[in-house]
Structure formats: C-alpha cells, structure tokens
Amino acid sequence: MKRSNEAFWWSLFSAGGVMAALFMPAFIVLTGLVLPFTTGGDADLDYERAHQVVTWWPVRIVLFVVVFLSLFHCAHRIRHILMDLGLRAVSTVVAALCYSGAAAGTIAALFVLGTL
C-alpha cells in the first residue's frame, strides 16, 4: 500500500478552518469596531493601543497560530479546487506551489510578529 502524507495536510486544513472560524470574526470586531470607537477617533491613540496589545507575547502566539493555520487551510483549499478544475496531471507542482506559498506567508508573519 502506498504511503501518503495527505492526512497531515487535511489536519492542517481542518485546524485552519476552525481557527479562522473562531478567531477571525473576533479580530475583525476588535480591530474594526471596538478599538476605533473606544478611543474617540484619535488615530495616534488607536495605534498605541493596538501596538500595546500586539506586543504582548500571548497575543503574538495566538496571531501566529491563527495566521499559520489559516494560510495552510487556504493552500489546501486552493490545491483541491485546482485539482477539481482539471490540473491533476500537475498535482505535484500545484501542491508544491500552494504549500510553499503558505510556508512563505508563515515565515513572513513570523518575521513581522518578531520585529514588533
């Protein structure tokens, strides 16, 4: 029987979907509604409060995990959409492009969160 690493990618897909469904609406509400309306519209104060929150290490870890899993969720979904559209002949290339793009985004997120 041929061994497959598909279960690994499906687990990242599932975890990314759960994280995106749970945390993305909360992030949107907090950064789009709560933060701007609680500071009275002062842009400098908005930036300072957001920067204080993001520089706290537990928030950085949560942001990294959510971005990491969401990117791999997206990569897996795009890969399977392309397979359904008829690109099964180049499935290895499509998988490499999708997952390497997600890995590059993860590294970029790690860099950005590390330099705050």
Backbone as XML, in Angstrom:
<?xml version="1.0"?>
<chain id="A" units="angstrom">
  <residue number="1" name="MET">
    <atom name="N" x="0.831" y="-1.170" z="0.000"/>
    <atom name="CA" x="0.000" y="0.000" z="0.000"/>
    <atom name="C" x="0.885" y="1.246" z="0.000"/>
  </residue>
  <residue number="2" name="LYS">
    <atom name="N" x="0.525" y="2.217" z="-0.814"/>
    <atom name="CA" x="1.291" y="3.447" z="-0.936"/>
    <atom name="C" x="1.049" y="4.346" z="0.271"/>
  </residue>
  <residue number="3" name="ARG">
    <atom name="N" x="2.133" y="4.837" z="0.859"/>
    <atom name="CA" x="2.011" y="5.758" z="1.994"/>
    <atom name="C" x="1.728" y="7.162" z="1.461"/>
  </residue>
  <residue number="4" name="SER">
    <atom name="N" x="0.894" y="7.876" z="2.184"/>
    <atom name="CA" x="0.519" y="9.217" z="1.768"/>
    <atom name="C" x="0.674" y="10.175" z="2.940"/>
  </residue>
  <residue number="5" name="ASN">
    <atom name="N" x="1.000" y="11.397" z="2.618"/>
    <atom name="CA" x="1.077" y="12.435" z="3.645"/>
    <atom name="C" x="-0.176" y="13.310" z="3.623"/>
  </residue>
  <residue number="6" name="GLU">
    <atom name="N" x="-1.207" y="12.836" z="2.960"/>
    <atom name="CA" x="-2.441" y="13.602" z="2.820"/>
    <atom name="C" x="-3.121" y="13.868" z="4.162"/>
  </residue>
  <residue number="7" name="ALA">
    <atom name="N" x="-3.025" y="12.946" z="5.102"/>
    <atom name="CA" x="-3.650" y="13.146" z="6.409"/>
    <atom name="C" x="-3.058" y="14.355" z="7.135"/>
  </residue>
  <residue number="8" name="PHE">
    <atom name="N" x="-1.765" y="14.579" z="6.975"/>
    <atom name="CA" x="-1.113" y="15.733" z="7.580"/>
    <atom name="C" x="-1.712" y="17.032" z="7.036"/>
  </residue>
  <residue number="9" name="TRP">
    <atom name="N" x="-1.867" y="17.117" z="5.709"/>
    <atom name="CA" x="-2.403" y="18.329" z="5.096"/>
    <atom name="C" x="-3.875" y="18.523" z="5.448"/>
  </residue>
  <residue number="10" name="TRP">
    <atom name="N" x="-4.621" y="17.432" z="5.539"/>
    <atom name="CA" x="-6.028" y="17.550" z="5.929"/>
    <atom name="C" x="-6.156" y="18.009" z="7.377"/>
  </residue>
  <residue number="11" name="SER">
    <atom name="N" x="-5.242" y="17.599" z="8.235"/>
    <atom name="CA" x="-5.307" y="18.056" z="9.625"/>
    <atom name="C" x="-5.023" y="19.555" z="9.719"/>
  </residue>
  <residue number="12" name="LEU">
    <atom name="N" x="-4.064" y="20.049" z="8.932"/>
    <atom name="CA" x="-3.805" y="21.492" z="8.895"/>
    <atom name="C" x="-5.002" y="22.239" z="8.312"/>
  </residue>
  <residue number="13" name="PHE">
    <atom name="N" x="-5.625" y="21.650" z="7.295"/>
    <atom name="CA" x="-6.818" y="22.247" z="6.692"/>
    <atom name="C" x="-7.933" y="22.379" z="7.728"/>
  </residue>
  <residue number="14" name="SER">
    <atom name="N" x="-8.169" y="21.312" z="8.452"/>
    <atom name="CA" x="-9.231" y="21.312" z="9.454"/>
    <atom name="C" x="-8.936" y="22.293" z="10.585"/>
  </residue>
  <residue number="15" name="ALA">
    <atom name="N" x="-7.734" y="22.261" z="11.101"/>
    <atom name="CA" x="-7.367" y="23.169" z="12.183"/>
    <atom name="C" x="-7.422" y="24.628" z="11.723"/>
  </residue>
  <residue number="16" name="GLY">
    <atom name="N" x="-7.001" y="24.884" z="10.497"/>
    <atom name="CA" x="-7.060" y="26.243" z="9.964"/>
    <atom name="C" x="-8.476" y="26.737" z="9.804"/>
  </residue>
  <residue number="17" name="GLY">
    <atom name="N" x="-9.372" y="25.863" z="9.379"/>
    <atom name="CA" x="-10.770" y="26.248" z="9.256"/>
    <atom name="C" x="-11.388" y="26.573" z="10.601"/>
  </residue>
  <residue number="18" name="VAL">
    <atom name="N" x="-11.062" y="25.784" z="11.599"/>
    <atom name="CA" x="-11.593" y="26.026" z="12.942"/>
    <atom name="C" x="-11.038" y="27.333" z="13.500"/>
  </residue>
  <residue number="19" name="MET">
    <atom name="N" x="-9.748" y="27.536" z="13.375"/>
    <atom name="CA" x="-9.139" y="28.767" z="13.892"/>
    <atom name="C" x="-9.683" y="30.001" z="13.171"/>
  </residue>
  <residue number="20" name="ALA">
    <atom name="N" x="-9.825" y="29.906" z="11.865"/>
    <atom name="CA" x="-10.355" y="31.043" z="11.111"/>
    <atom name="C" x="-11.796" y="31.327" z="11.519"/>
  </residue>
  <residue number="21" name="ALA">
    <atom name="N" x="-12.585" y="30.294" z="11.712"/>
    <atom name="CA" x="-13.989" y="30.487" z="12.086"/>
    <atom name="C" x="-14.126" y="31.044" z="13.500"/>
  </residue>
  <residue number="22" name="LEU">
    <atom name="N" x="-13.238" y="30.677" z="14.389"/>
    <atom name="CA" x="-13.338" y="31.136" z="15.773"/>
    <atom name="C" x="-12.706" y="32.510" z="15.993"/>
  </residue>
  <residue number="23" name="PHE">
    <atom name="N" x="-11.524" y="32.725" z="15.456"/>
    <atom name="CA" x="-10.769" y="33.924" z="15.803"/>
    <atom name="C" x="-10.901" y="35.079" z="14.819"/>
  </residue>
  <residue number="24" name="MET">
    <atom name="N" x="-11.081" y="34.822" z="13.545"/>
    <atom name="CA" x="-11.146" y="35.924" z="12.579"/>
    <atom name="C" x="-12.317" y="36.875" z="12.856"/>
  </residue>
  <residue number="25" name="PRO">
    <atom name="N" x="-13.528" y="36.390" z="13.133"/>
    <atom name="CA" x="-14.593" y="37.349" z="13.465"/>
    <atom name="C" x="-14.262" y="38.180" z="14.712"/>
  </residue>
  <residue number="26" name="ALA">
    <atom name="N" x="-13.641" y="37.558" z="15.692"/>
    <atom name="CA" x="-13.256" y="38.303" z="16.897"/>
    <atom name="C" x="-12.211" y="39.365" z="16.567"/>
  </residue>
  <residue number="27" name="PHE">
    <atom name="N" x="-11.226" y="39.021" z="15.742"/>
    <atom name="CA" x="-10.218" y="40.003" z="15.348"/>
    <atom name="C" x="-10.845" y="41.153" z="14.566"/>
  </residue>
  <residue number="28" name="ILE">
    <atom name="N" x="-11.790" y="40.832" z="13.691"/>
    <atom name="CA" x="-12.443" y="41.875" z="12.894"/>
    <atom name="C" x="-13.247" y="42.806" z="13.790"/>
  </residue>
  <residue number="29" name="VAL">
    <atom name="N" x="-13.999" y="42.242" z="14.720"/>
    <atom name="CA" x="-14.804" y="43.065" z="15.625"/>
    <atom name="C" x="-13.893" y="43.926" z="16.506"/>
  </residue>
  <residue number="30" name="LEU">
    <atom name="N" x="-12.844" y="43.340" z="17.046"/>
    <atom name="CA" x="-11.958" y="44.101" z="17.938"/>
    <atom name="C" x="-11.225" y="45.212" z="17.205"/>
  </residue>
  <residue number="31" name="THR">
    <atom name="N" x="-10.636" y="44.908" z="16.068"/>
    <atom name="CA" x="-9.836" y="45.921" z="15.369"/>
    <atom name="C" x="-10.674" y="46.854" z="14.507"/>
  </residue>
  <residue number="32" name="GLY">
    <atom name="N" x="-11.851" y="46.410" z="14.098"/>
    <atom name="CA" x="-12.673" y="47.239" z="13.227"/>
    <atom name="C" x="-13.749" y="48.030" z="13.937"/>
  </residue>
  <residue number="33" name="LEU">
    <atom name="N" x="-14.190" y="47.559" z="15.096"/>
    <atom name="CA" x="-15.276" y="48.246" z="15.804"/>
    <atom name="C" x="-14.886" y="48.705" z="17.199"/>
  </residue>
  <residue number="34" name="VAL">
    <atom name="N" x="-14.424" y="47.790" z="18.020"/>
    <atom name="CA" x="-14.167" y="48.115" z="19.422"/>
    <atom name="C" x="-13.031" y="49.120" z="19.568"/>
  </residue>
  <residue number="35" name="LEU">
    <atom name="N" x="-11.891" y="48.839" z="18.972"/>
    <atom name="CA" x="-10.730" y="49.718" z="19.128"/>
    <atom name="C" x="-10.975" y="51.127" z="18.579"/>
  </residue>
  <residue number="36" name="PRO">
    <atom name="N" x="-11.508" y="51.302" z="17.373"/>
    <atom name="CA" x="-11.713" y="52.670" z="16.871"/>
    <atom name="C" x="-12.757" y="53.463" z="17.654"/>
  </residue>
  <residue number="37" name="PHE">
    <atom name="N" x="-13.807" y="52.799" z="18.124"/>
    <atom name="CA" x="-14.877" y="53.546" z="18.771"/>
    <atom name="C" x="-14.637" y="53.795" z="20.252"/>
  </residue>
  <residue number="38" name="THR">
    <atom name="N" x="-13.690" y="53.103" z="20.858"/>
    <atom name="CA" x="-13.418" y="53.335" z="22.279"/>
    <atom name="C" x="-12.363" y="54.410" z="22.507"/>
  </residue>
  <residue number="39" name="THR">
    <atom name="N" x="-11.670" y="54.818" z="21.462"/>
    <atom name="CA" x="-10.632" y="55.834" z="21.625"/>
    <atom name="C" x="-11.106" y="57.216" z="21.215"/>
  </residue>
  <residue number="40" name="GLY">
    <atom name="N" x="-12.314" y="57.340" z="20.753"/>
    <atom name="CA" x="-12.830" y="58.645" z="20.370"/>
    <atom name="C" x="-12.343" y="59.126" z="19.021"/>
  </residue>
  <residue number="41" name="GLY">
    <atom name="N" x="-11.779" y="58.259" z="18.209"/>
    <atom name="CA" x="-11.343" y="58.639" z="16.872"/>
    <atom name="C" x="-9.929" y="59.180" z="16.795"/>
  </residue>
  <residue number="42" name="ASP">
    <atom name="N" x="-9.180" y="59.153" z="17.868"/>
    <atom name="CA" x="-7.800" y="59.632" z="17.862"/>
    <atom name="C" x="-6.907" y="58.555" z="17.257"/>
  </residue>
  <residue number="43" name="ALA">
    <atom name="N" x="-6.366" y="58.814" z="16.066"/>
    <atom name="CA" x="-5.596" y="57.809" z="15.339"/>
    <atom name="C" x="-4.317" y="57.425" z="16.074"/>
  </residue>
  <residue number="44" name="ASP">
    <atom name="N" x="-3.657" y="58.370" z="16.716"/>
    <atom name="CA" x="-2.431" y="58.053" z="17.455"/>
    <atom name="C" x="-2.722" y="57.127" z="18.622"/>
  </residue>
  <residue number="45" name="LEU">
    <atom name="N" x="-3.813" y="57.378" z="19.318"/>
    <atom name="CA" x="-4.199" y="56.538" z="20.437"/>
    <atom name="C" x="-4.608" y="55.146" z="19.963"/>
  </residue>
  <residue number="46" name="ASP">
    <atom name="N" x="-5.287" y="55.075" z="18.801"/>
    <atom name="CA" x="-5.649" y="53.783" z="18.225"/>
    <atom name="C" x="-4.402" y="52.946" z="17.964"/>
  </residue>
  <residue number="47" name="TYR">
    <atom name="N" x="-3.397" y="53.564" z="17.343"/>
    <atom name="CA" x="-2.168" y="52.847" z="17.033"/>
    <atom name="C" x="-1.467" y="52.394" z="18.312"/>
  </residue>
  <residue number="48" name="GLU">
    <atom name="N" x="-1.383" y="53.269" z="19.294"/>
    <atom name="CA" x="-0.692" y="52.926" z="20.542"/>
    <atom name="C" x="-1.373" y="51.765" z="21.251"/>
  </residue>
  <residue number="49" name="ARG">
    <atom name="N" x="-2.692" y="51.773" z="21.308"/>
    <atom name="CA" x="-3.417" y="50.678" z="21.973"/>
    <atom name="C" x="-3.249" y="49.371" z="21.214"/>
  </residue>
  <residue number="50" name="ALA">
    <atom name="N" x="-3.355" y="49.433" z="19.898"/>
    <atom name="CA" x="-3.183" y="48.214" z="19.100"/>
    <atom name="C" x="-1.757" y="47.681" z="19.235"/>
  </residue>
  <residue number="51" name="HIS">
    <atom name="N" x="-0.778" y="48.576" z="19.243"/>
    <atom name="CA" x="0.615" y="48.153" z="19.375"/>
    <atom name="C" x="0.870" y="47.535" z="20.746"/>
  </residue>
  <residue number="52" name="GLN">
    <atom name="N" x="0.282" y="48.095" z="21.785"/>
    <atom name="CA" x="0.433" y="47.516" z="23.124"/>
    <atom name="C" x="-0.130" y="46.103" z="23.183"/>
  </residue>
  <residue number="53" name="VAL">
    <atom name="N" x="-1.273" y="45.903" z="22.564"/>
    <atom name="CA" x="-1.895" y="44.576" z="22.589"/>
    <atom name="C" x="-1.052" y="43.573" z="21.809"/>
  </residue>
  <residue number="54" name="VAL">
    <atom name="N" x="-0.597" y="43.955" z="20.625"/>
    <atom name="CA" x="0.133" y="43.024" z="19.769"/>
    <atom name="C" x="1.528" y="42.722" z="20.290"/>
  </residue>
  <residue number="55" name="THR">
    <atom name="N" x="2.109" y="43.614" z="21.060"/>
    <atom name="CA" x="3.451" y="43.341" z="21.574"/>
    <atom name="C" x="3.437" y="42.421" z="22.789"/>
  </residue>
  <residue number="56" name="TRP">
    <atom name="N" x="2.290" y="42.107" z="23.322"/>
    <atom name="CA" x="2.188" y="41.159" z="24.436"/>
    <atom name="C" x="2.369" y="39.763" z="23.874"/>
  </residue>
  <residue number="57" name="TRP">
    <atom name="N" x="3.273" y="38.953" z="24.445"/>
    <atom name="CA" x="3.672" y="37.675" z="23.837"/>
    <atom name="C" x="2.538" y="36.662" z="23.676"/>
  </residue>
  <residue number="58" name="PRO">
    <atom name="N" x="1.542" y="36.550" z="24.568"/>
    <atom name="CA" x="0.458" y="35.586" z="24.292"/>
    <atom name="C" x="-0.362" y="35.968" z="23.053"/>
  </residue>
  <residue number="59" name="VAL">
    <atom name="N" x="-0.535" y="37.259" z="22.825"/>
    <atom name="CA" x="-1.276" y="37.704" z="21.640"/>
    <atom name="C" x="-0.470" y="37.405" z="20.383"/>
  </residue>
  <residue number="60" name="ARG">
    <atom name="N" x="0.828" y="37.590" z="20.443"/>
    <atom name="CA" x="1.678" y="37.248" z="19.295"/>
    <atom name="C" x="1.581" y="35.770" z="18.945"/>
  </residue>
  <residue number="61" name="ILE">
    <atom name="N" x="1.575" y="34.925" z="19.961"/>
    <atom name="CA" x="1.481" y="33.479" z="19.715"/>
    <atom name="C" x="0.140" y="33.138" z="19.076"/>
  </residue>
  <residue number="62" name="VAL">
    <atom name="N" x="-0.932" y="33.704" z="19.604"/>
    <atom name="CA" x="-2.264" y="33.428" z="19.034"/>
    <atom name="C" x="-2.341" y="33.936" z="17.600"/>
  </residue>
  <residue number="63" name="LEU">
    <atom name="N" x="-1.855" y="35.133" z="17.356"/>
    <atom name="CA" x="-1.853" y="35.662" z="15.989"/>
    <atom name="C" x="-1.051" y="34.781" z="15.046"/>
  </residue>
  <residue number="64" name="PHE">
    <atom name="N" x="0.112" y="34.331" z="15.491"/>
    <atom name="CA" x="0.931" y="33.478" z="14.643"/>
    <atom name="C" x="0.222" y="32.171" z="14.327"/>
  </residue>
  <residue number="65" name="VAL">
    <atom name="N" x="-0.361" y="31.539" z="15.326"/>
    <atom name="CA" x="-1.050" y="30.262" z="15.116"/>
    <atom name="C" x="-2.237" y="30.442" z="14.176"/>
  </residue>
  <residue number="66" name="VAL">
    <atom name="N" x="-3.000" y="31.508" z="14.373"/>
    <atom name="CA" x="-4.157" y="31.740" z="13.503"/>
    <atom name="C" x="-3.717" y="32.000" z="12.065"/>
  </residue>
  <residue number="67" name="VAL">
    <atom name="N" x="-2.689" y="32.814" z="11.873"/>
    <atom name="CA" x="-2.205" y="33.100" z="10.517"/>
    <atom name="C" x="-1.622" y="31.839" z="9.882"/>
  </residue>
  <residue number="68" name="PHE">
    <atom name="N" x="-0.809" y="31.103" z="10.621"/>
    <atom name="CA" x="-0.198" y="29.879" z="10.127"/>
    <atom name="C" x="-1.260" y="28.872" z="9.664"/>
  </residue>
  <residue number="69" name="LEU">
    <atom name="N" x="-2.214" y="28.584" z="10.528"/>
    <atom name="CA" x="-3.225" y="27.587" z="10.187"/>
    <atom name="C" x="-4.170" y="28.085" z="9.100"/>
  </residue>
  <residue number="70" name="SER">
    <atom name="N" x="-4.484" y="29.378" z="9.097"/>
    <atom name="CA" x="-5.357" y="29.911" z="8.050"/>
    <atom name="C" x="-4.692" y="29.854" z="6.678"/>
  </residue>
  <residue number="71" name="LEU">
    <atom name="N" x="-3.392" y="30.119" z="6.634"/>
    <atom name="CA" x="-2.682" y="30.039" z="5.353"/>
    <atom name="C" x="-2.643" y="28.614" z="4.818"/>
  </residue>
  <residue number="72" name="PHE">
    <atom name="N" x="-2.416" y="27.637" z="5.678"/>
    <atom name="CA" x="-2.404" y="26.257" z="5.206"/>
    <atom name="C" x="-3.805" y="25.766" z="4.867"/>
  </residue>
  <residue number="73" name="HIS">
    <atom name="N" x="-4.815" y="26.273" z="5.555"/>
    <atom name="CA" x="-6.205" y="25.964" z="5.198"/>
    <atom name="C" x="-6.483" y="26.476" z="3.786"/>
  </residue>
  <residue number="74" name="CYS">
    <atom name="N" x="-6.092" y="27.704" z="3.529"/>
    <atom name="CA" x="-6.288" y="28.312" z="2.215"/>
    <atom name="C" x="-5.511" y="27.565" z="1.135"/>
  </residue>
  <residue number="75" name="ALA">
    <atom name="N" x="-4.274" y="27.206" z="1.413"/>
    <atom name="CA" x="-3.449" y="26.487" z="0.429"/>
    <atom name="C" x="-4.066" y="25.143" z="0.076"/>
  </residue>
  <residue number="76" name="HIS">
    <atom name="N" x="-4.557" y="24.430" z="1.064"/>
    <atom name="CA" x="-5.155" y="23.117" z="0.807"/>
    <atom name="C" x="-6.443" y="23.269" z="0.004"/>
  </residue>
  <residue number="77" name="ARG">
    <atom name="N" x="-7.224" y="24.275" z="0.335"/>
    <atom name="CA" x="-8.473" y="24.508" z="-0.402"/>
    <atom name="C" x="-8.183" y="24.871" z="-1.854"/>
  </residue>
  <residue number="78" name="ILE">
    <atom name="N" x="-7.232" y="25.762" z="-2.075"/>
    <atom name="CA" x="-6.876" y="26.159" z="-3.444"/>
    <atom name="C" x="-6.341" y="24.968" z="-4.221"/>
  </residue>
  <residue number="79" name="ARG">
    <atom name="N" x="-5.518" y="24.158" z="-3.576"/>
    <atom name="CA" x="-4.971" y="22.972" z="-4.236"/>
    <atom name="C" x="-6.088" y="22.045" z="-4.718"/>
  </residue>
  <residue number="80" name="HIS">
    <atom name="N" x="-7.057" y="21.784" z="-3.870"/>
    <atom name="CA" x="-8.118" y="20.865" z="-4.263"/>
    <atom name="C" x="-9.083" y="21.485" z="-5.262"/>
  </residue>
  <residue number="81" name="ILE">
    <atom name="N" x="-9.253" y="22.788" z="-5.229"/>
    <atom name="CA" x="-10.056" y="23.446" z="-6.264"/>
    <atom name="C" x="-9.369" y="23.310" z="-7.613"/>
  </residue>
  <residue number="82" name="LEU">
    <atom name="N" x="-8.064" y="23.504" z="-7.642"/>
    <atom name="CA" x="-7.329" y="23.357" z="-8.904"/>
    <atom name="C" x="-7.345" y="21.917" z="-9.407"/>
  </residue>
  <residue number="83" name="MET">
    <atom name="N" x="-7.322" y="20.971" z="-8.487"/>
    <atom name="CA" x="-7.435" y="19.562" z="-8.887"/>
    <atom name="C" x="-8.811" y="19.299" z="-9.514"/>
  </residue>
  <residue number="84" name="ASP">
    <atom name="N" x="-9.854" y="19.875" z="-8.928"/>
    <atom name="CA" x="-11.199" y="19.703" z="-9.469"/>
    <atom name="C" x="-11.373" y="20.389" z="-10.820"/>
  </residue>
  <residue number="85" name="LEU">
    <atom name="N" x="-10.585" y="21.428" z="-11.066"/>
    <atom name="CA" x="-10.655" y="22.125" z="-12.343"/>
    <atom name="C" x="-9.867" y="21.426" z="-13.445"/>
  </residue>
  <residue number="86" name="GLY">
    <atom name="N" x="-9.214" y="20.315" z="-13.128"/>
    <atom name="CA" x="-8.561" y="19.518" z="-14.158"/>
    <atom name="C" x="-7.050" y="19.571" z="-14.170"/>
  </residue>
  <residue number="87" name="LEU">
    <atom name="N" x="-6.431" y="20.018" z="-13.130"/>
    <atom name="CA" x="-4.967" y="20.081" z="-13.104"/>
    <atom name="C" x="-4.356" y="18.888" z="-12.370"/>
  </residue>
  <residue number="88" name="ARG">
    <atom name="N" x="-5.014" y="17.738" z="-12.456"/>
    <atom name="CA" x="-4.499" y="16.546" z="-11.774"/>
    <atom name="C" x="-3.174" y="16.063" z="-12.363"/>
  </residue>
  <residue number="89" name="ALA">
    <atom name="N" x="-2.932" y="16.381" z="-13.606"/>
    <atom name="CA" x="-1.691" y="15.937" z="-14.243"/>
    <atom name="C" x="-0.459" y="16.602" z="-13.628"/>
  </residue>
  <residue number="90" name="VAL">
    <atom name="N" x="-0.633" y="17.789" z="-13.094"/>
    <atom name="CA" x="0.479" y="18.512" z="-12.475"/>
    <atom name="C" x="0.226" y="18.692" z="-10.981"/>
  </residue>
  <residue number="91" name="SER">
    <atom name="N" x="-0.342" y="17.692" z="-10.365"/>
    <atom name="CA" x="-0.737" y="17.817" z="-8.958"/>
    <atom name="C" x="0.449" y="18.063" z="-8.033"/>
  </residue>
  <residue number="92" name="THR">
    <atom name="N" x="1.593" y="17.482" z="-8.346"/>
    <atom name="CA" x="2.769" y="17.685" z="-7.503"/>
    <atom name="C" x="3.238" y="19.137" z="-7.559"/>
  </residue>
  <residue number="93" name="VAL">
    <atom name="N" x="3.218" y="19.721" z="-8.742"/>
    <atom name="CA" x="3.637" y="21.113" z="-8.900"/>
    <atom name="C" x="2.649" y="22.042" z="-8.192"/>
  </residue>
  <residue number="94" name="VAL">
    <atom name="N" x="1.367" y="21.772" z="-8.373"/>
    <atom name="CA" x="0.337" y="22.592" z="-7.730"/>
    <atom name="C" x="0.469" y="22.505" z="-6.209"/>
  </residue>
  <residue number="95" name="ALA">
    <atom name="N" x="0.667" y="21.305" z="-5.688"/>
    <atom name="CA" x="0.823" y="21.131" z="-4.239"/>
    <atom name="C" x="2.060" y="21.872" z="-3.741"/>
  </residue>
  <residue number="96" name="ALA">
    <atom name="N" x="3.158" y="21.755" z="-4.472"/>
    <atom name="CA" x="4.386" y="22.436" z="-4.063"/>
    <atom name="C" x="4.196" y="23.955" z="-4.053"/>
  </residue>
  <residue number="97" name="LEU">
    <atom name="N" x="3.525" y="24.489" z="-5.069"/>
    <atom name="CA" x="3.297" y="25.934" z="-5.123"/>
    <atom name="C" x="2.371" y="26.398" z="-3.997"/>
  </residue>
  <residue number="98" name="CYS">
    <atom name="N" x="1.301" y="25.663" z="-3.777"/>
    <atom name="CA" x="0.345" y="26.060" z="-2.741"/>
    <atom name="C" x="0.970" y="26.031" z="-1.351"/>
  </residue>
  <residue number="99" name="TYR">
    <atom name="N" x="1.603" y="24.922" z="-1.028"/>
    <atom name="CA" x="2.145" y="24.781" z="0.320"/>
    <atom name="C" x="3.399" y="25.623" z="0.534"/>
  </residue>
  <residue number="100" name="SER">
    <atom name="N" x="4.186" y="25.840" z="-0.510"/>
    <atom name="CA" x="5.342" y="26.717" z="-0.339"/>
    <atom name="C" x="4.894" y="28.174" z="-0.190"/>
  </residue>
  <residue number="101" name="GLY">
    <atom name="N" x="3.794" y="28.547" z="-0.850"/>
    <atom name="CA" x="3.234" y="29.884" z="-0.649"/>
    <atom name="C" x="2.750" y="30.074" z="0.779"/>
  </residue>
  <residue number="102" name="ALA">
    <atom name="N" x="2.102" y="29.041" z="1.317"/>
    <atom name="CA" x="1.650" y="29.110" z="2.714"/>
    <atom name="C" x="2.839" y="29.168" z="3.663"/>
  </residue>
  <residue number="103" name="ALA">
    <atom name="N" x="3.884" y="28.421" z="3.361"/>
    <atom name="CA" x="5.084" y="28.445" z="4.201"/>
    <atom name="C" x="5.758" y="29.815" z="4.137"/>
  </residue>
  <residue number="104" name="ALA">
    <atom name="N" x="5.807" y="30.416" z="2.947"/>
    <atom name="CA" x="6.393" y="31.750" z="2.811"/>
    <atom name="C" x="5.587" y="32.787" z="3.594"/>
  </residue>
  <residue number="105" name="GLY">
    <atom name="N" x="4.262" y="32.691" z="3.533"/>
    <atom name="CA" x="3.419" y="33.592" z="4.311"/>
    <atom name="C" x="3.601" y="33.403" z="5.806"/>
  </residue>
  <residue number="106" name="THR">
    <atom name="N" x="3.800" y="32.160" z="6.221"/>
    <atom name="CA" x="4.035" y="31.871" z="7.629"/>
    <atom name="C" x="5.360" y="32.471" z="8.091"/>
  </residue>
  <residue number="107" name="ILE">
    <atom name="N" x="6.378" y="32.341" z="7.279"/>
    <atom name="CA" x="7.686" y="32.921" z="7.611"/>
    <atom name="C" x="7.591" y="34.442" z="7.660"/>
  </residue>
  <residue number="108" name="ALA">
    <atom name="N" x="6.836" y="35.035" z="6.731"/>
    <atom name="CA" x="6.655" y="36.486" z="6.740"/>
    <atom name="C" x="5.912" y="36.931" z="8.006"/>
  </residue>
  <residue number="109" name="ALA">
    <atom name="N" x="4.894" y="36.181" z="8.401"/>
    <atom name="CA" x="4.151" y="36.503" z="9.626"/>
    <atom name="C" x="5.055" y="36.386" z="10.858"/>
  </residue>
  <residue number="110" name="LEU">
    <atom name="N" x="5.882" y="35.353" z="10.869"/>
    <atom name="CA" x="6.819" y="35.172" z="11.973"/>
    <atom name="C" x="7.801" y="36.342" z="12.055"/>
  </residue>
  <residue number="111" name="PHE">
    <atom name="N" x="8.273" y="36.781" z="10.892"/>
    <atom name="CA" x="9.193" y="37.926" z="10.842"/>
    <atom name="C" x="8.516" y="39.191" z="11.341"/>
  </residue>
  <residue number="112" name="VAL">
    <atom name="N" x="7.307" y="39.451" z="10.847"/>
    <atom name="CA" x="6.595" y="40.671" z="11.242"/>
    <atom name="C" x="6.279" y="40.660" z="12.727"/>
  </residue>
  <residue number="113" name="LEU">
    <atom name="N" x="5.762" y="39.540" z="13.226"/>
    <atom name="CA" x="5.430" y="39.468" z="14.649"/>
    <atom name="C" x="6.681" y="39.495" z="15.524"/>
  </residue>
  <residue number="114" name="GLY">
    <atom name="N" x="7.790" y="39.014" z="14.999"/>
    <atom name="CA" x="9.041" y="39.008" z="15.768"/>
    <atom name="C" x="9.692" y="40.369" z="15.837"/>
  </residue>
  <residue number="115" name="THR">
    <atom name="N" x="9.416" y="41.240" z="14.883"/>
    <atom name="CA" x="10.061" y="42.546" z="14.857"/>
    <atom name="C" x="9.221" y="43.642" z="15.483"/>
  </residue>
  <residue number="116" name="LEU">
    <atom name="N" x="8.057" y="43.310" z="15.995"/>
    <atom name="CA" x="7.222" y="44.346" z="16.637"/>
    <atom name="C" x="7.808" y="44.788" z="17.955"/>
  </residue>
</chain>
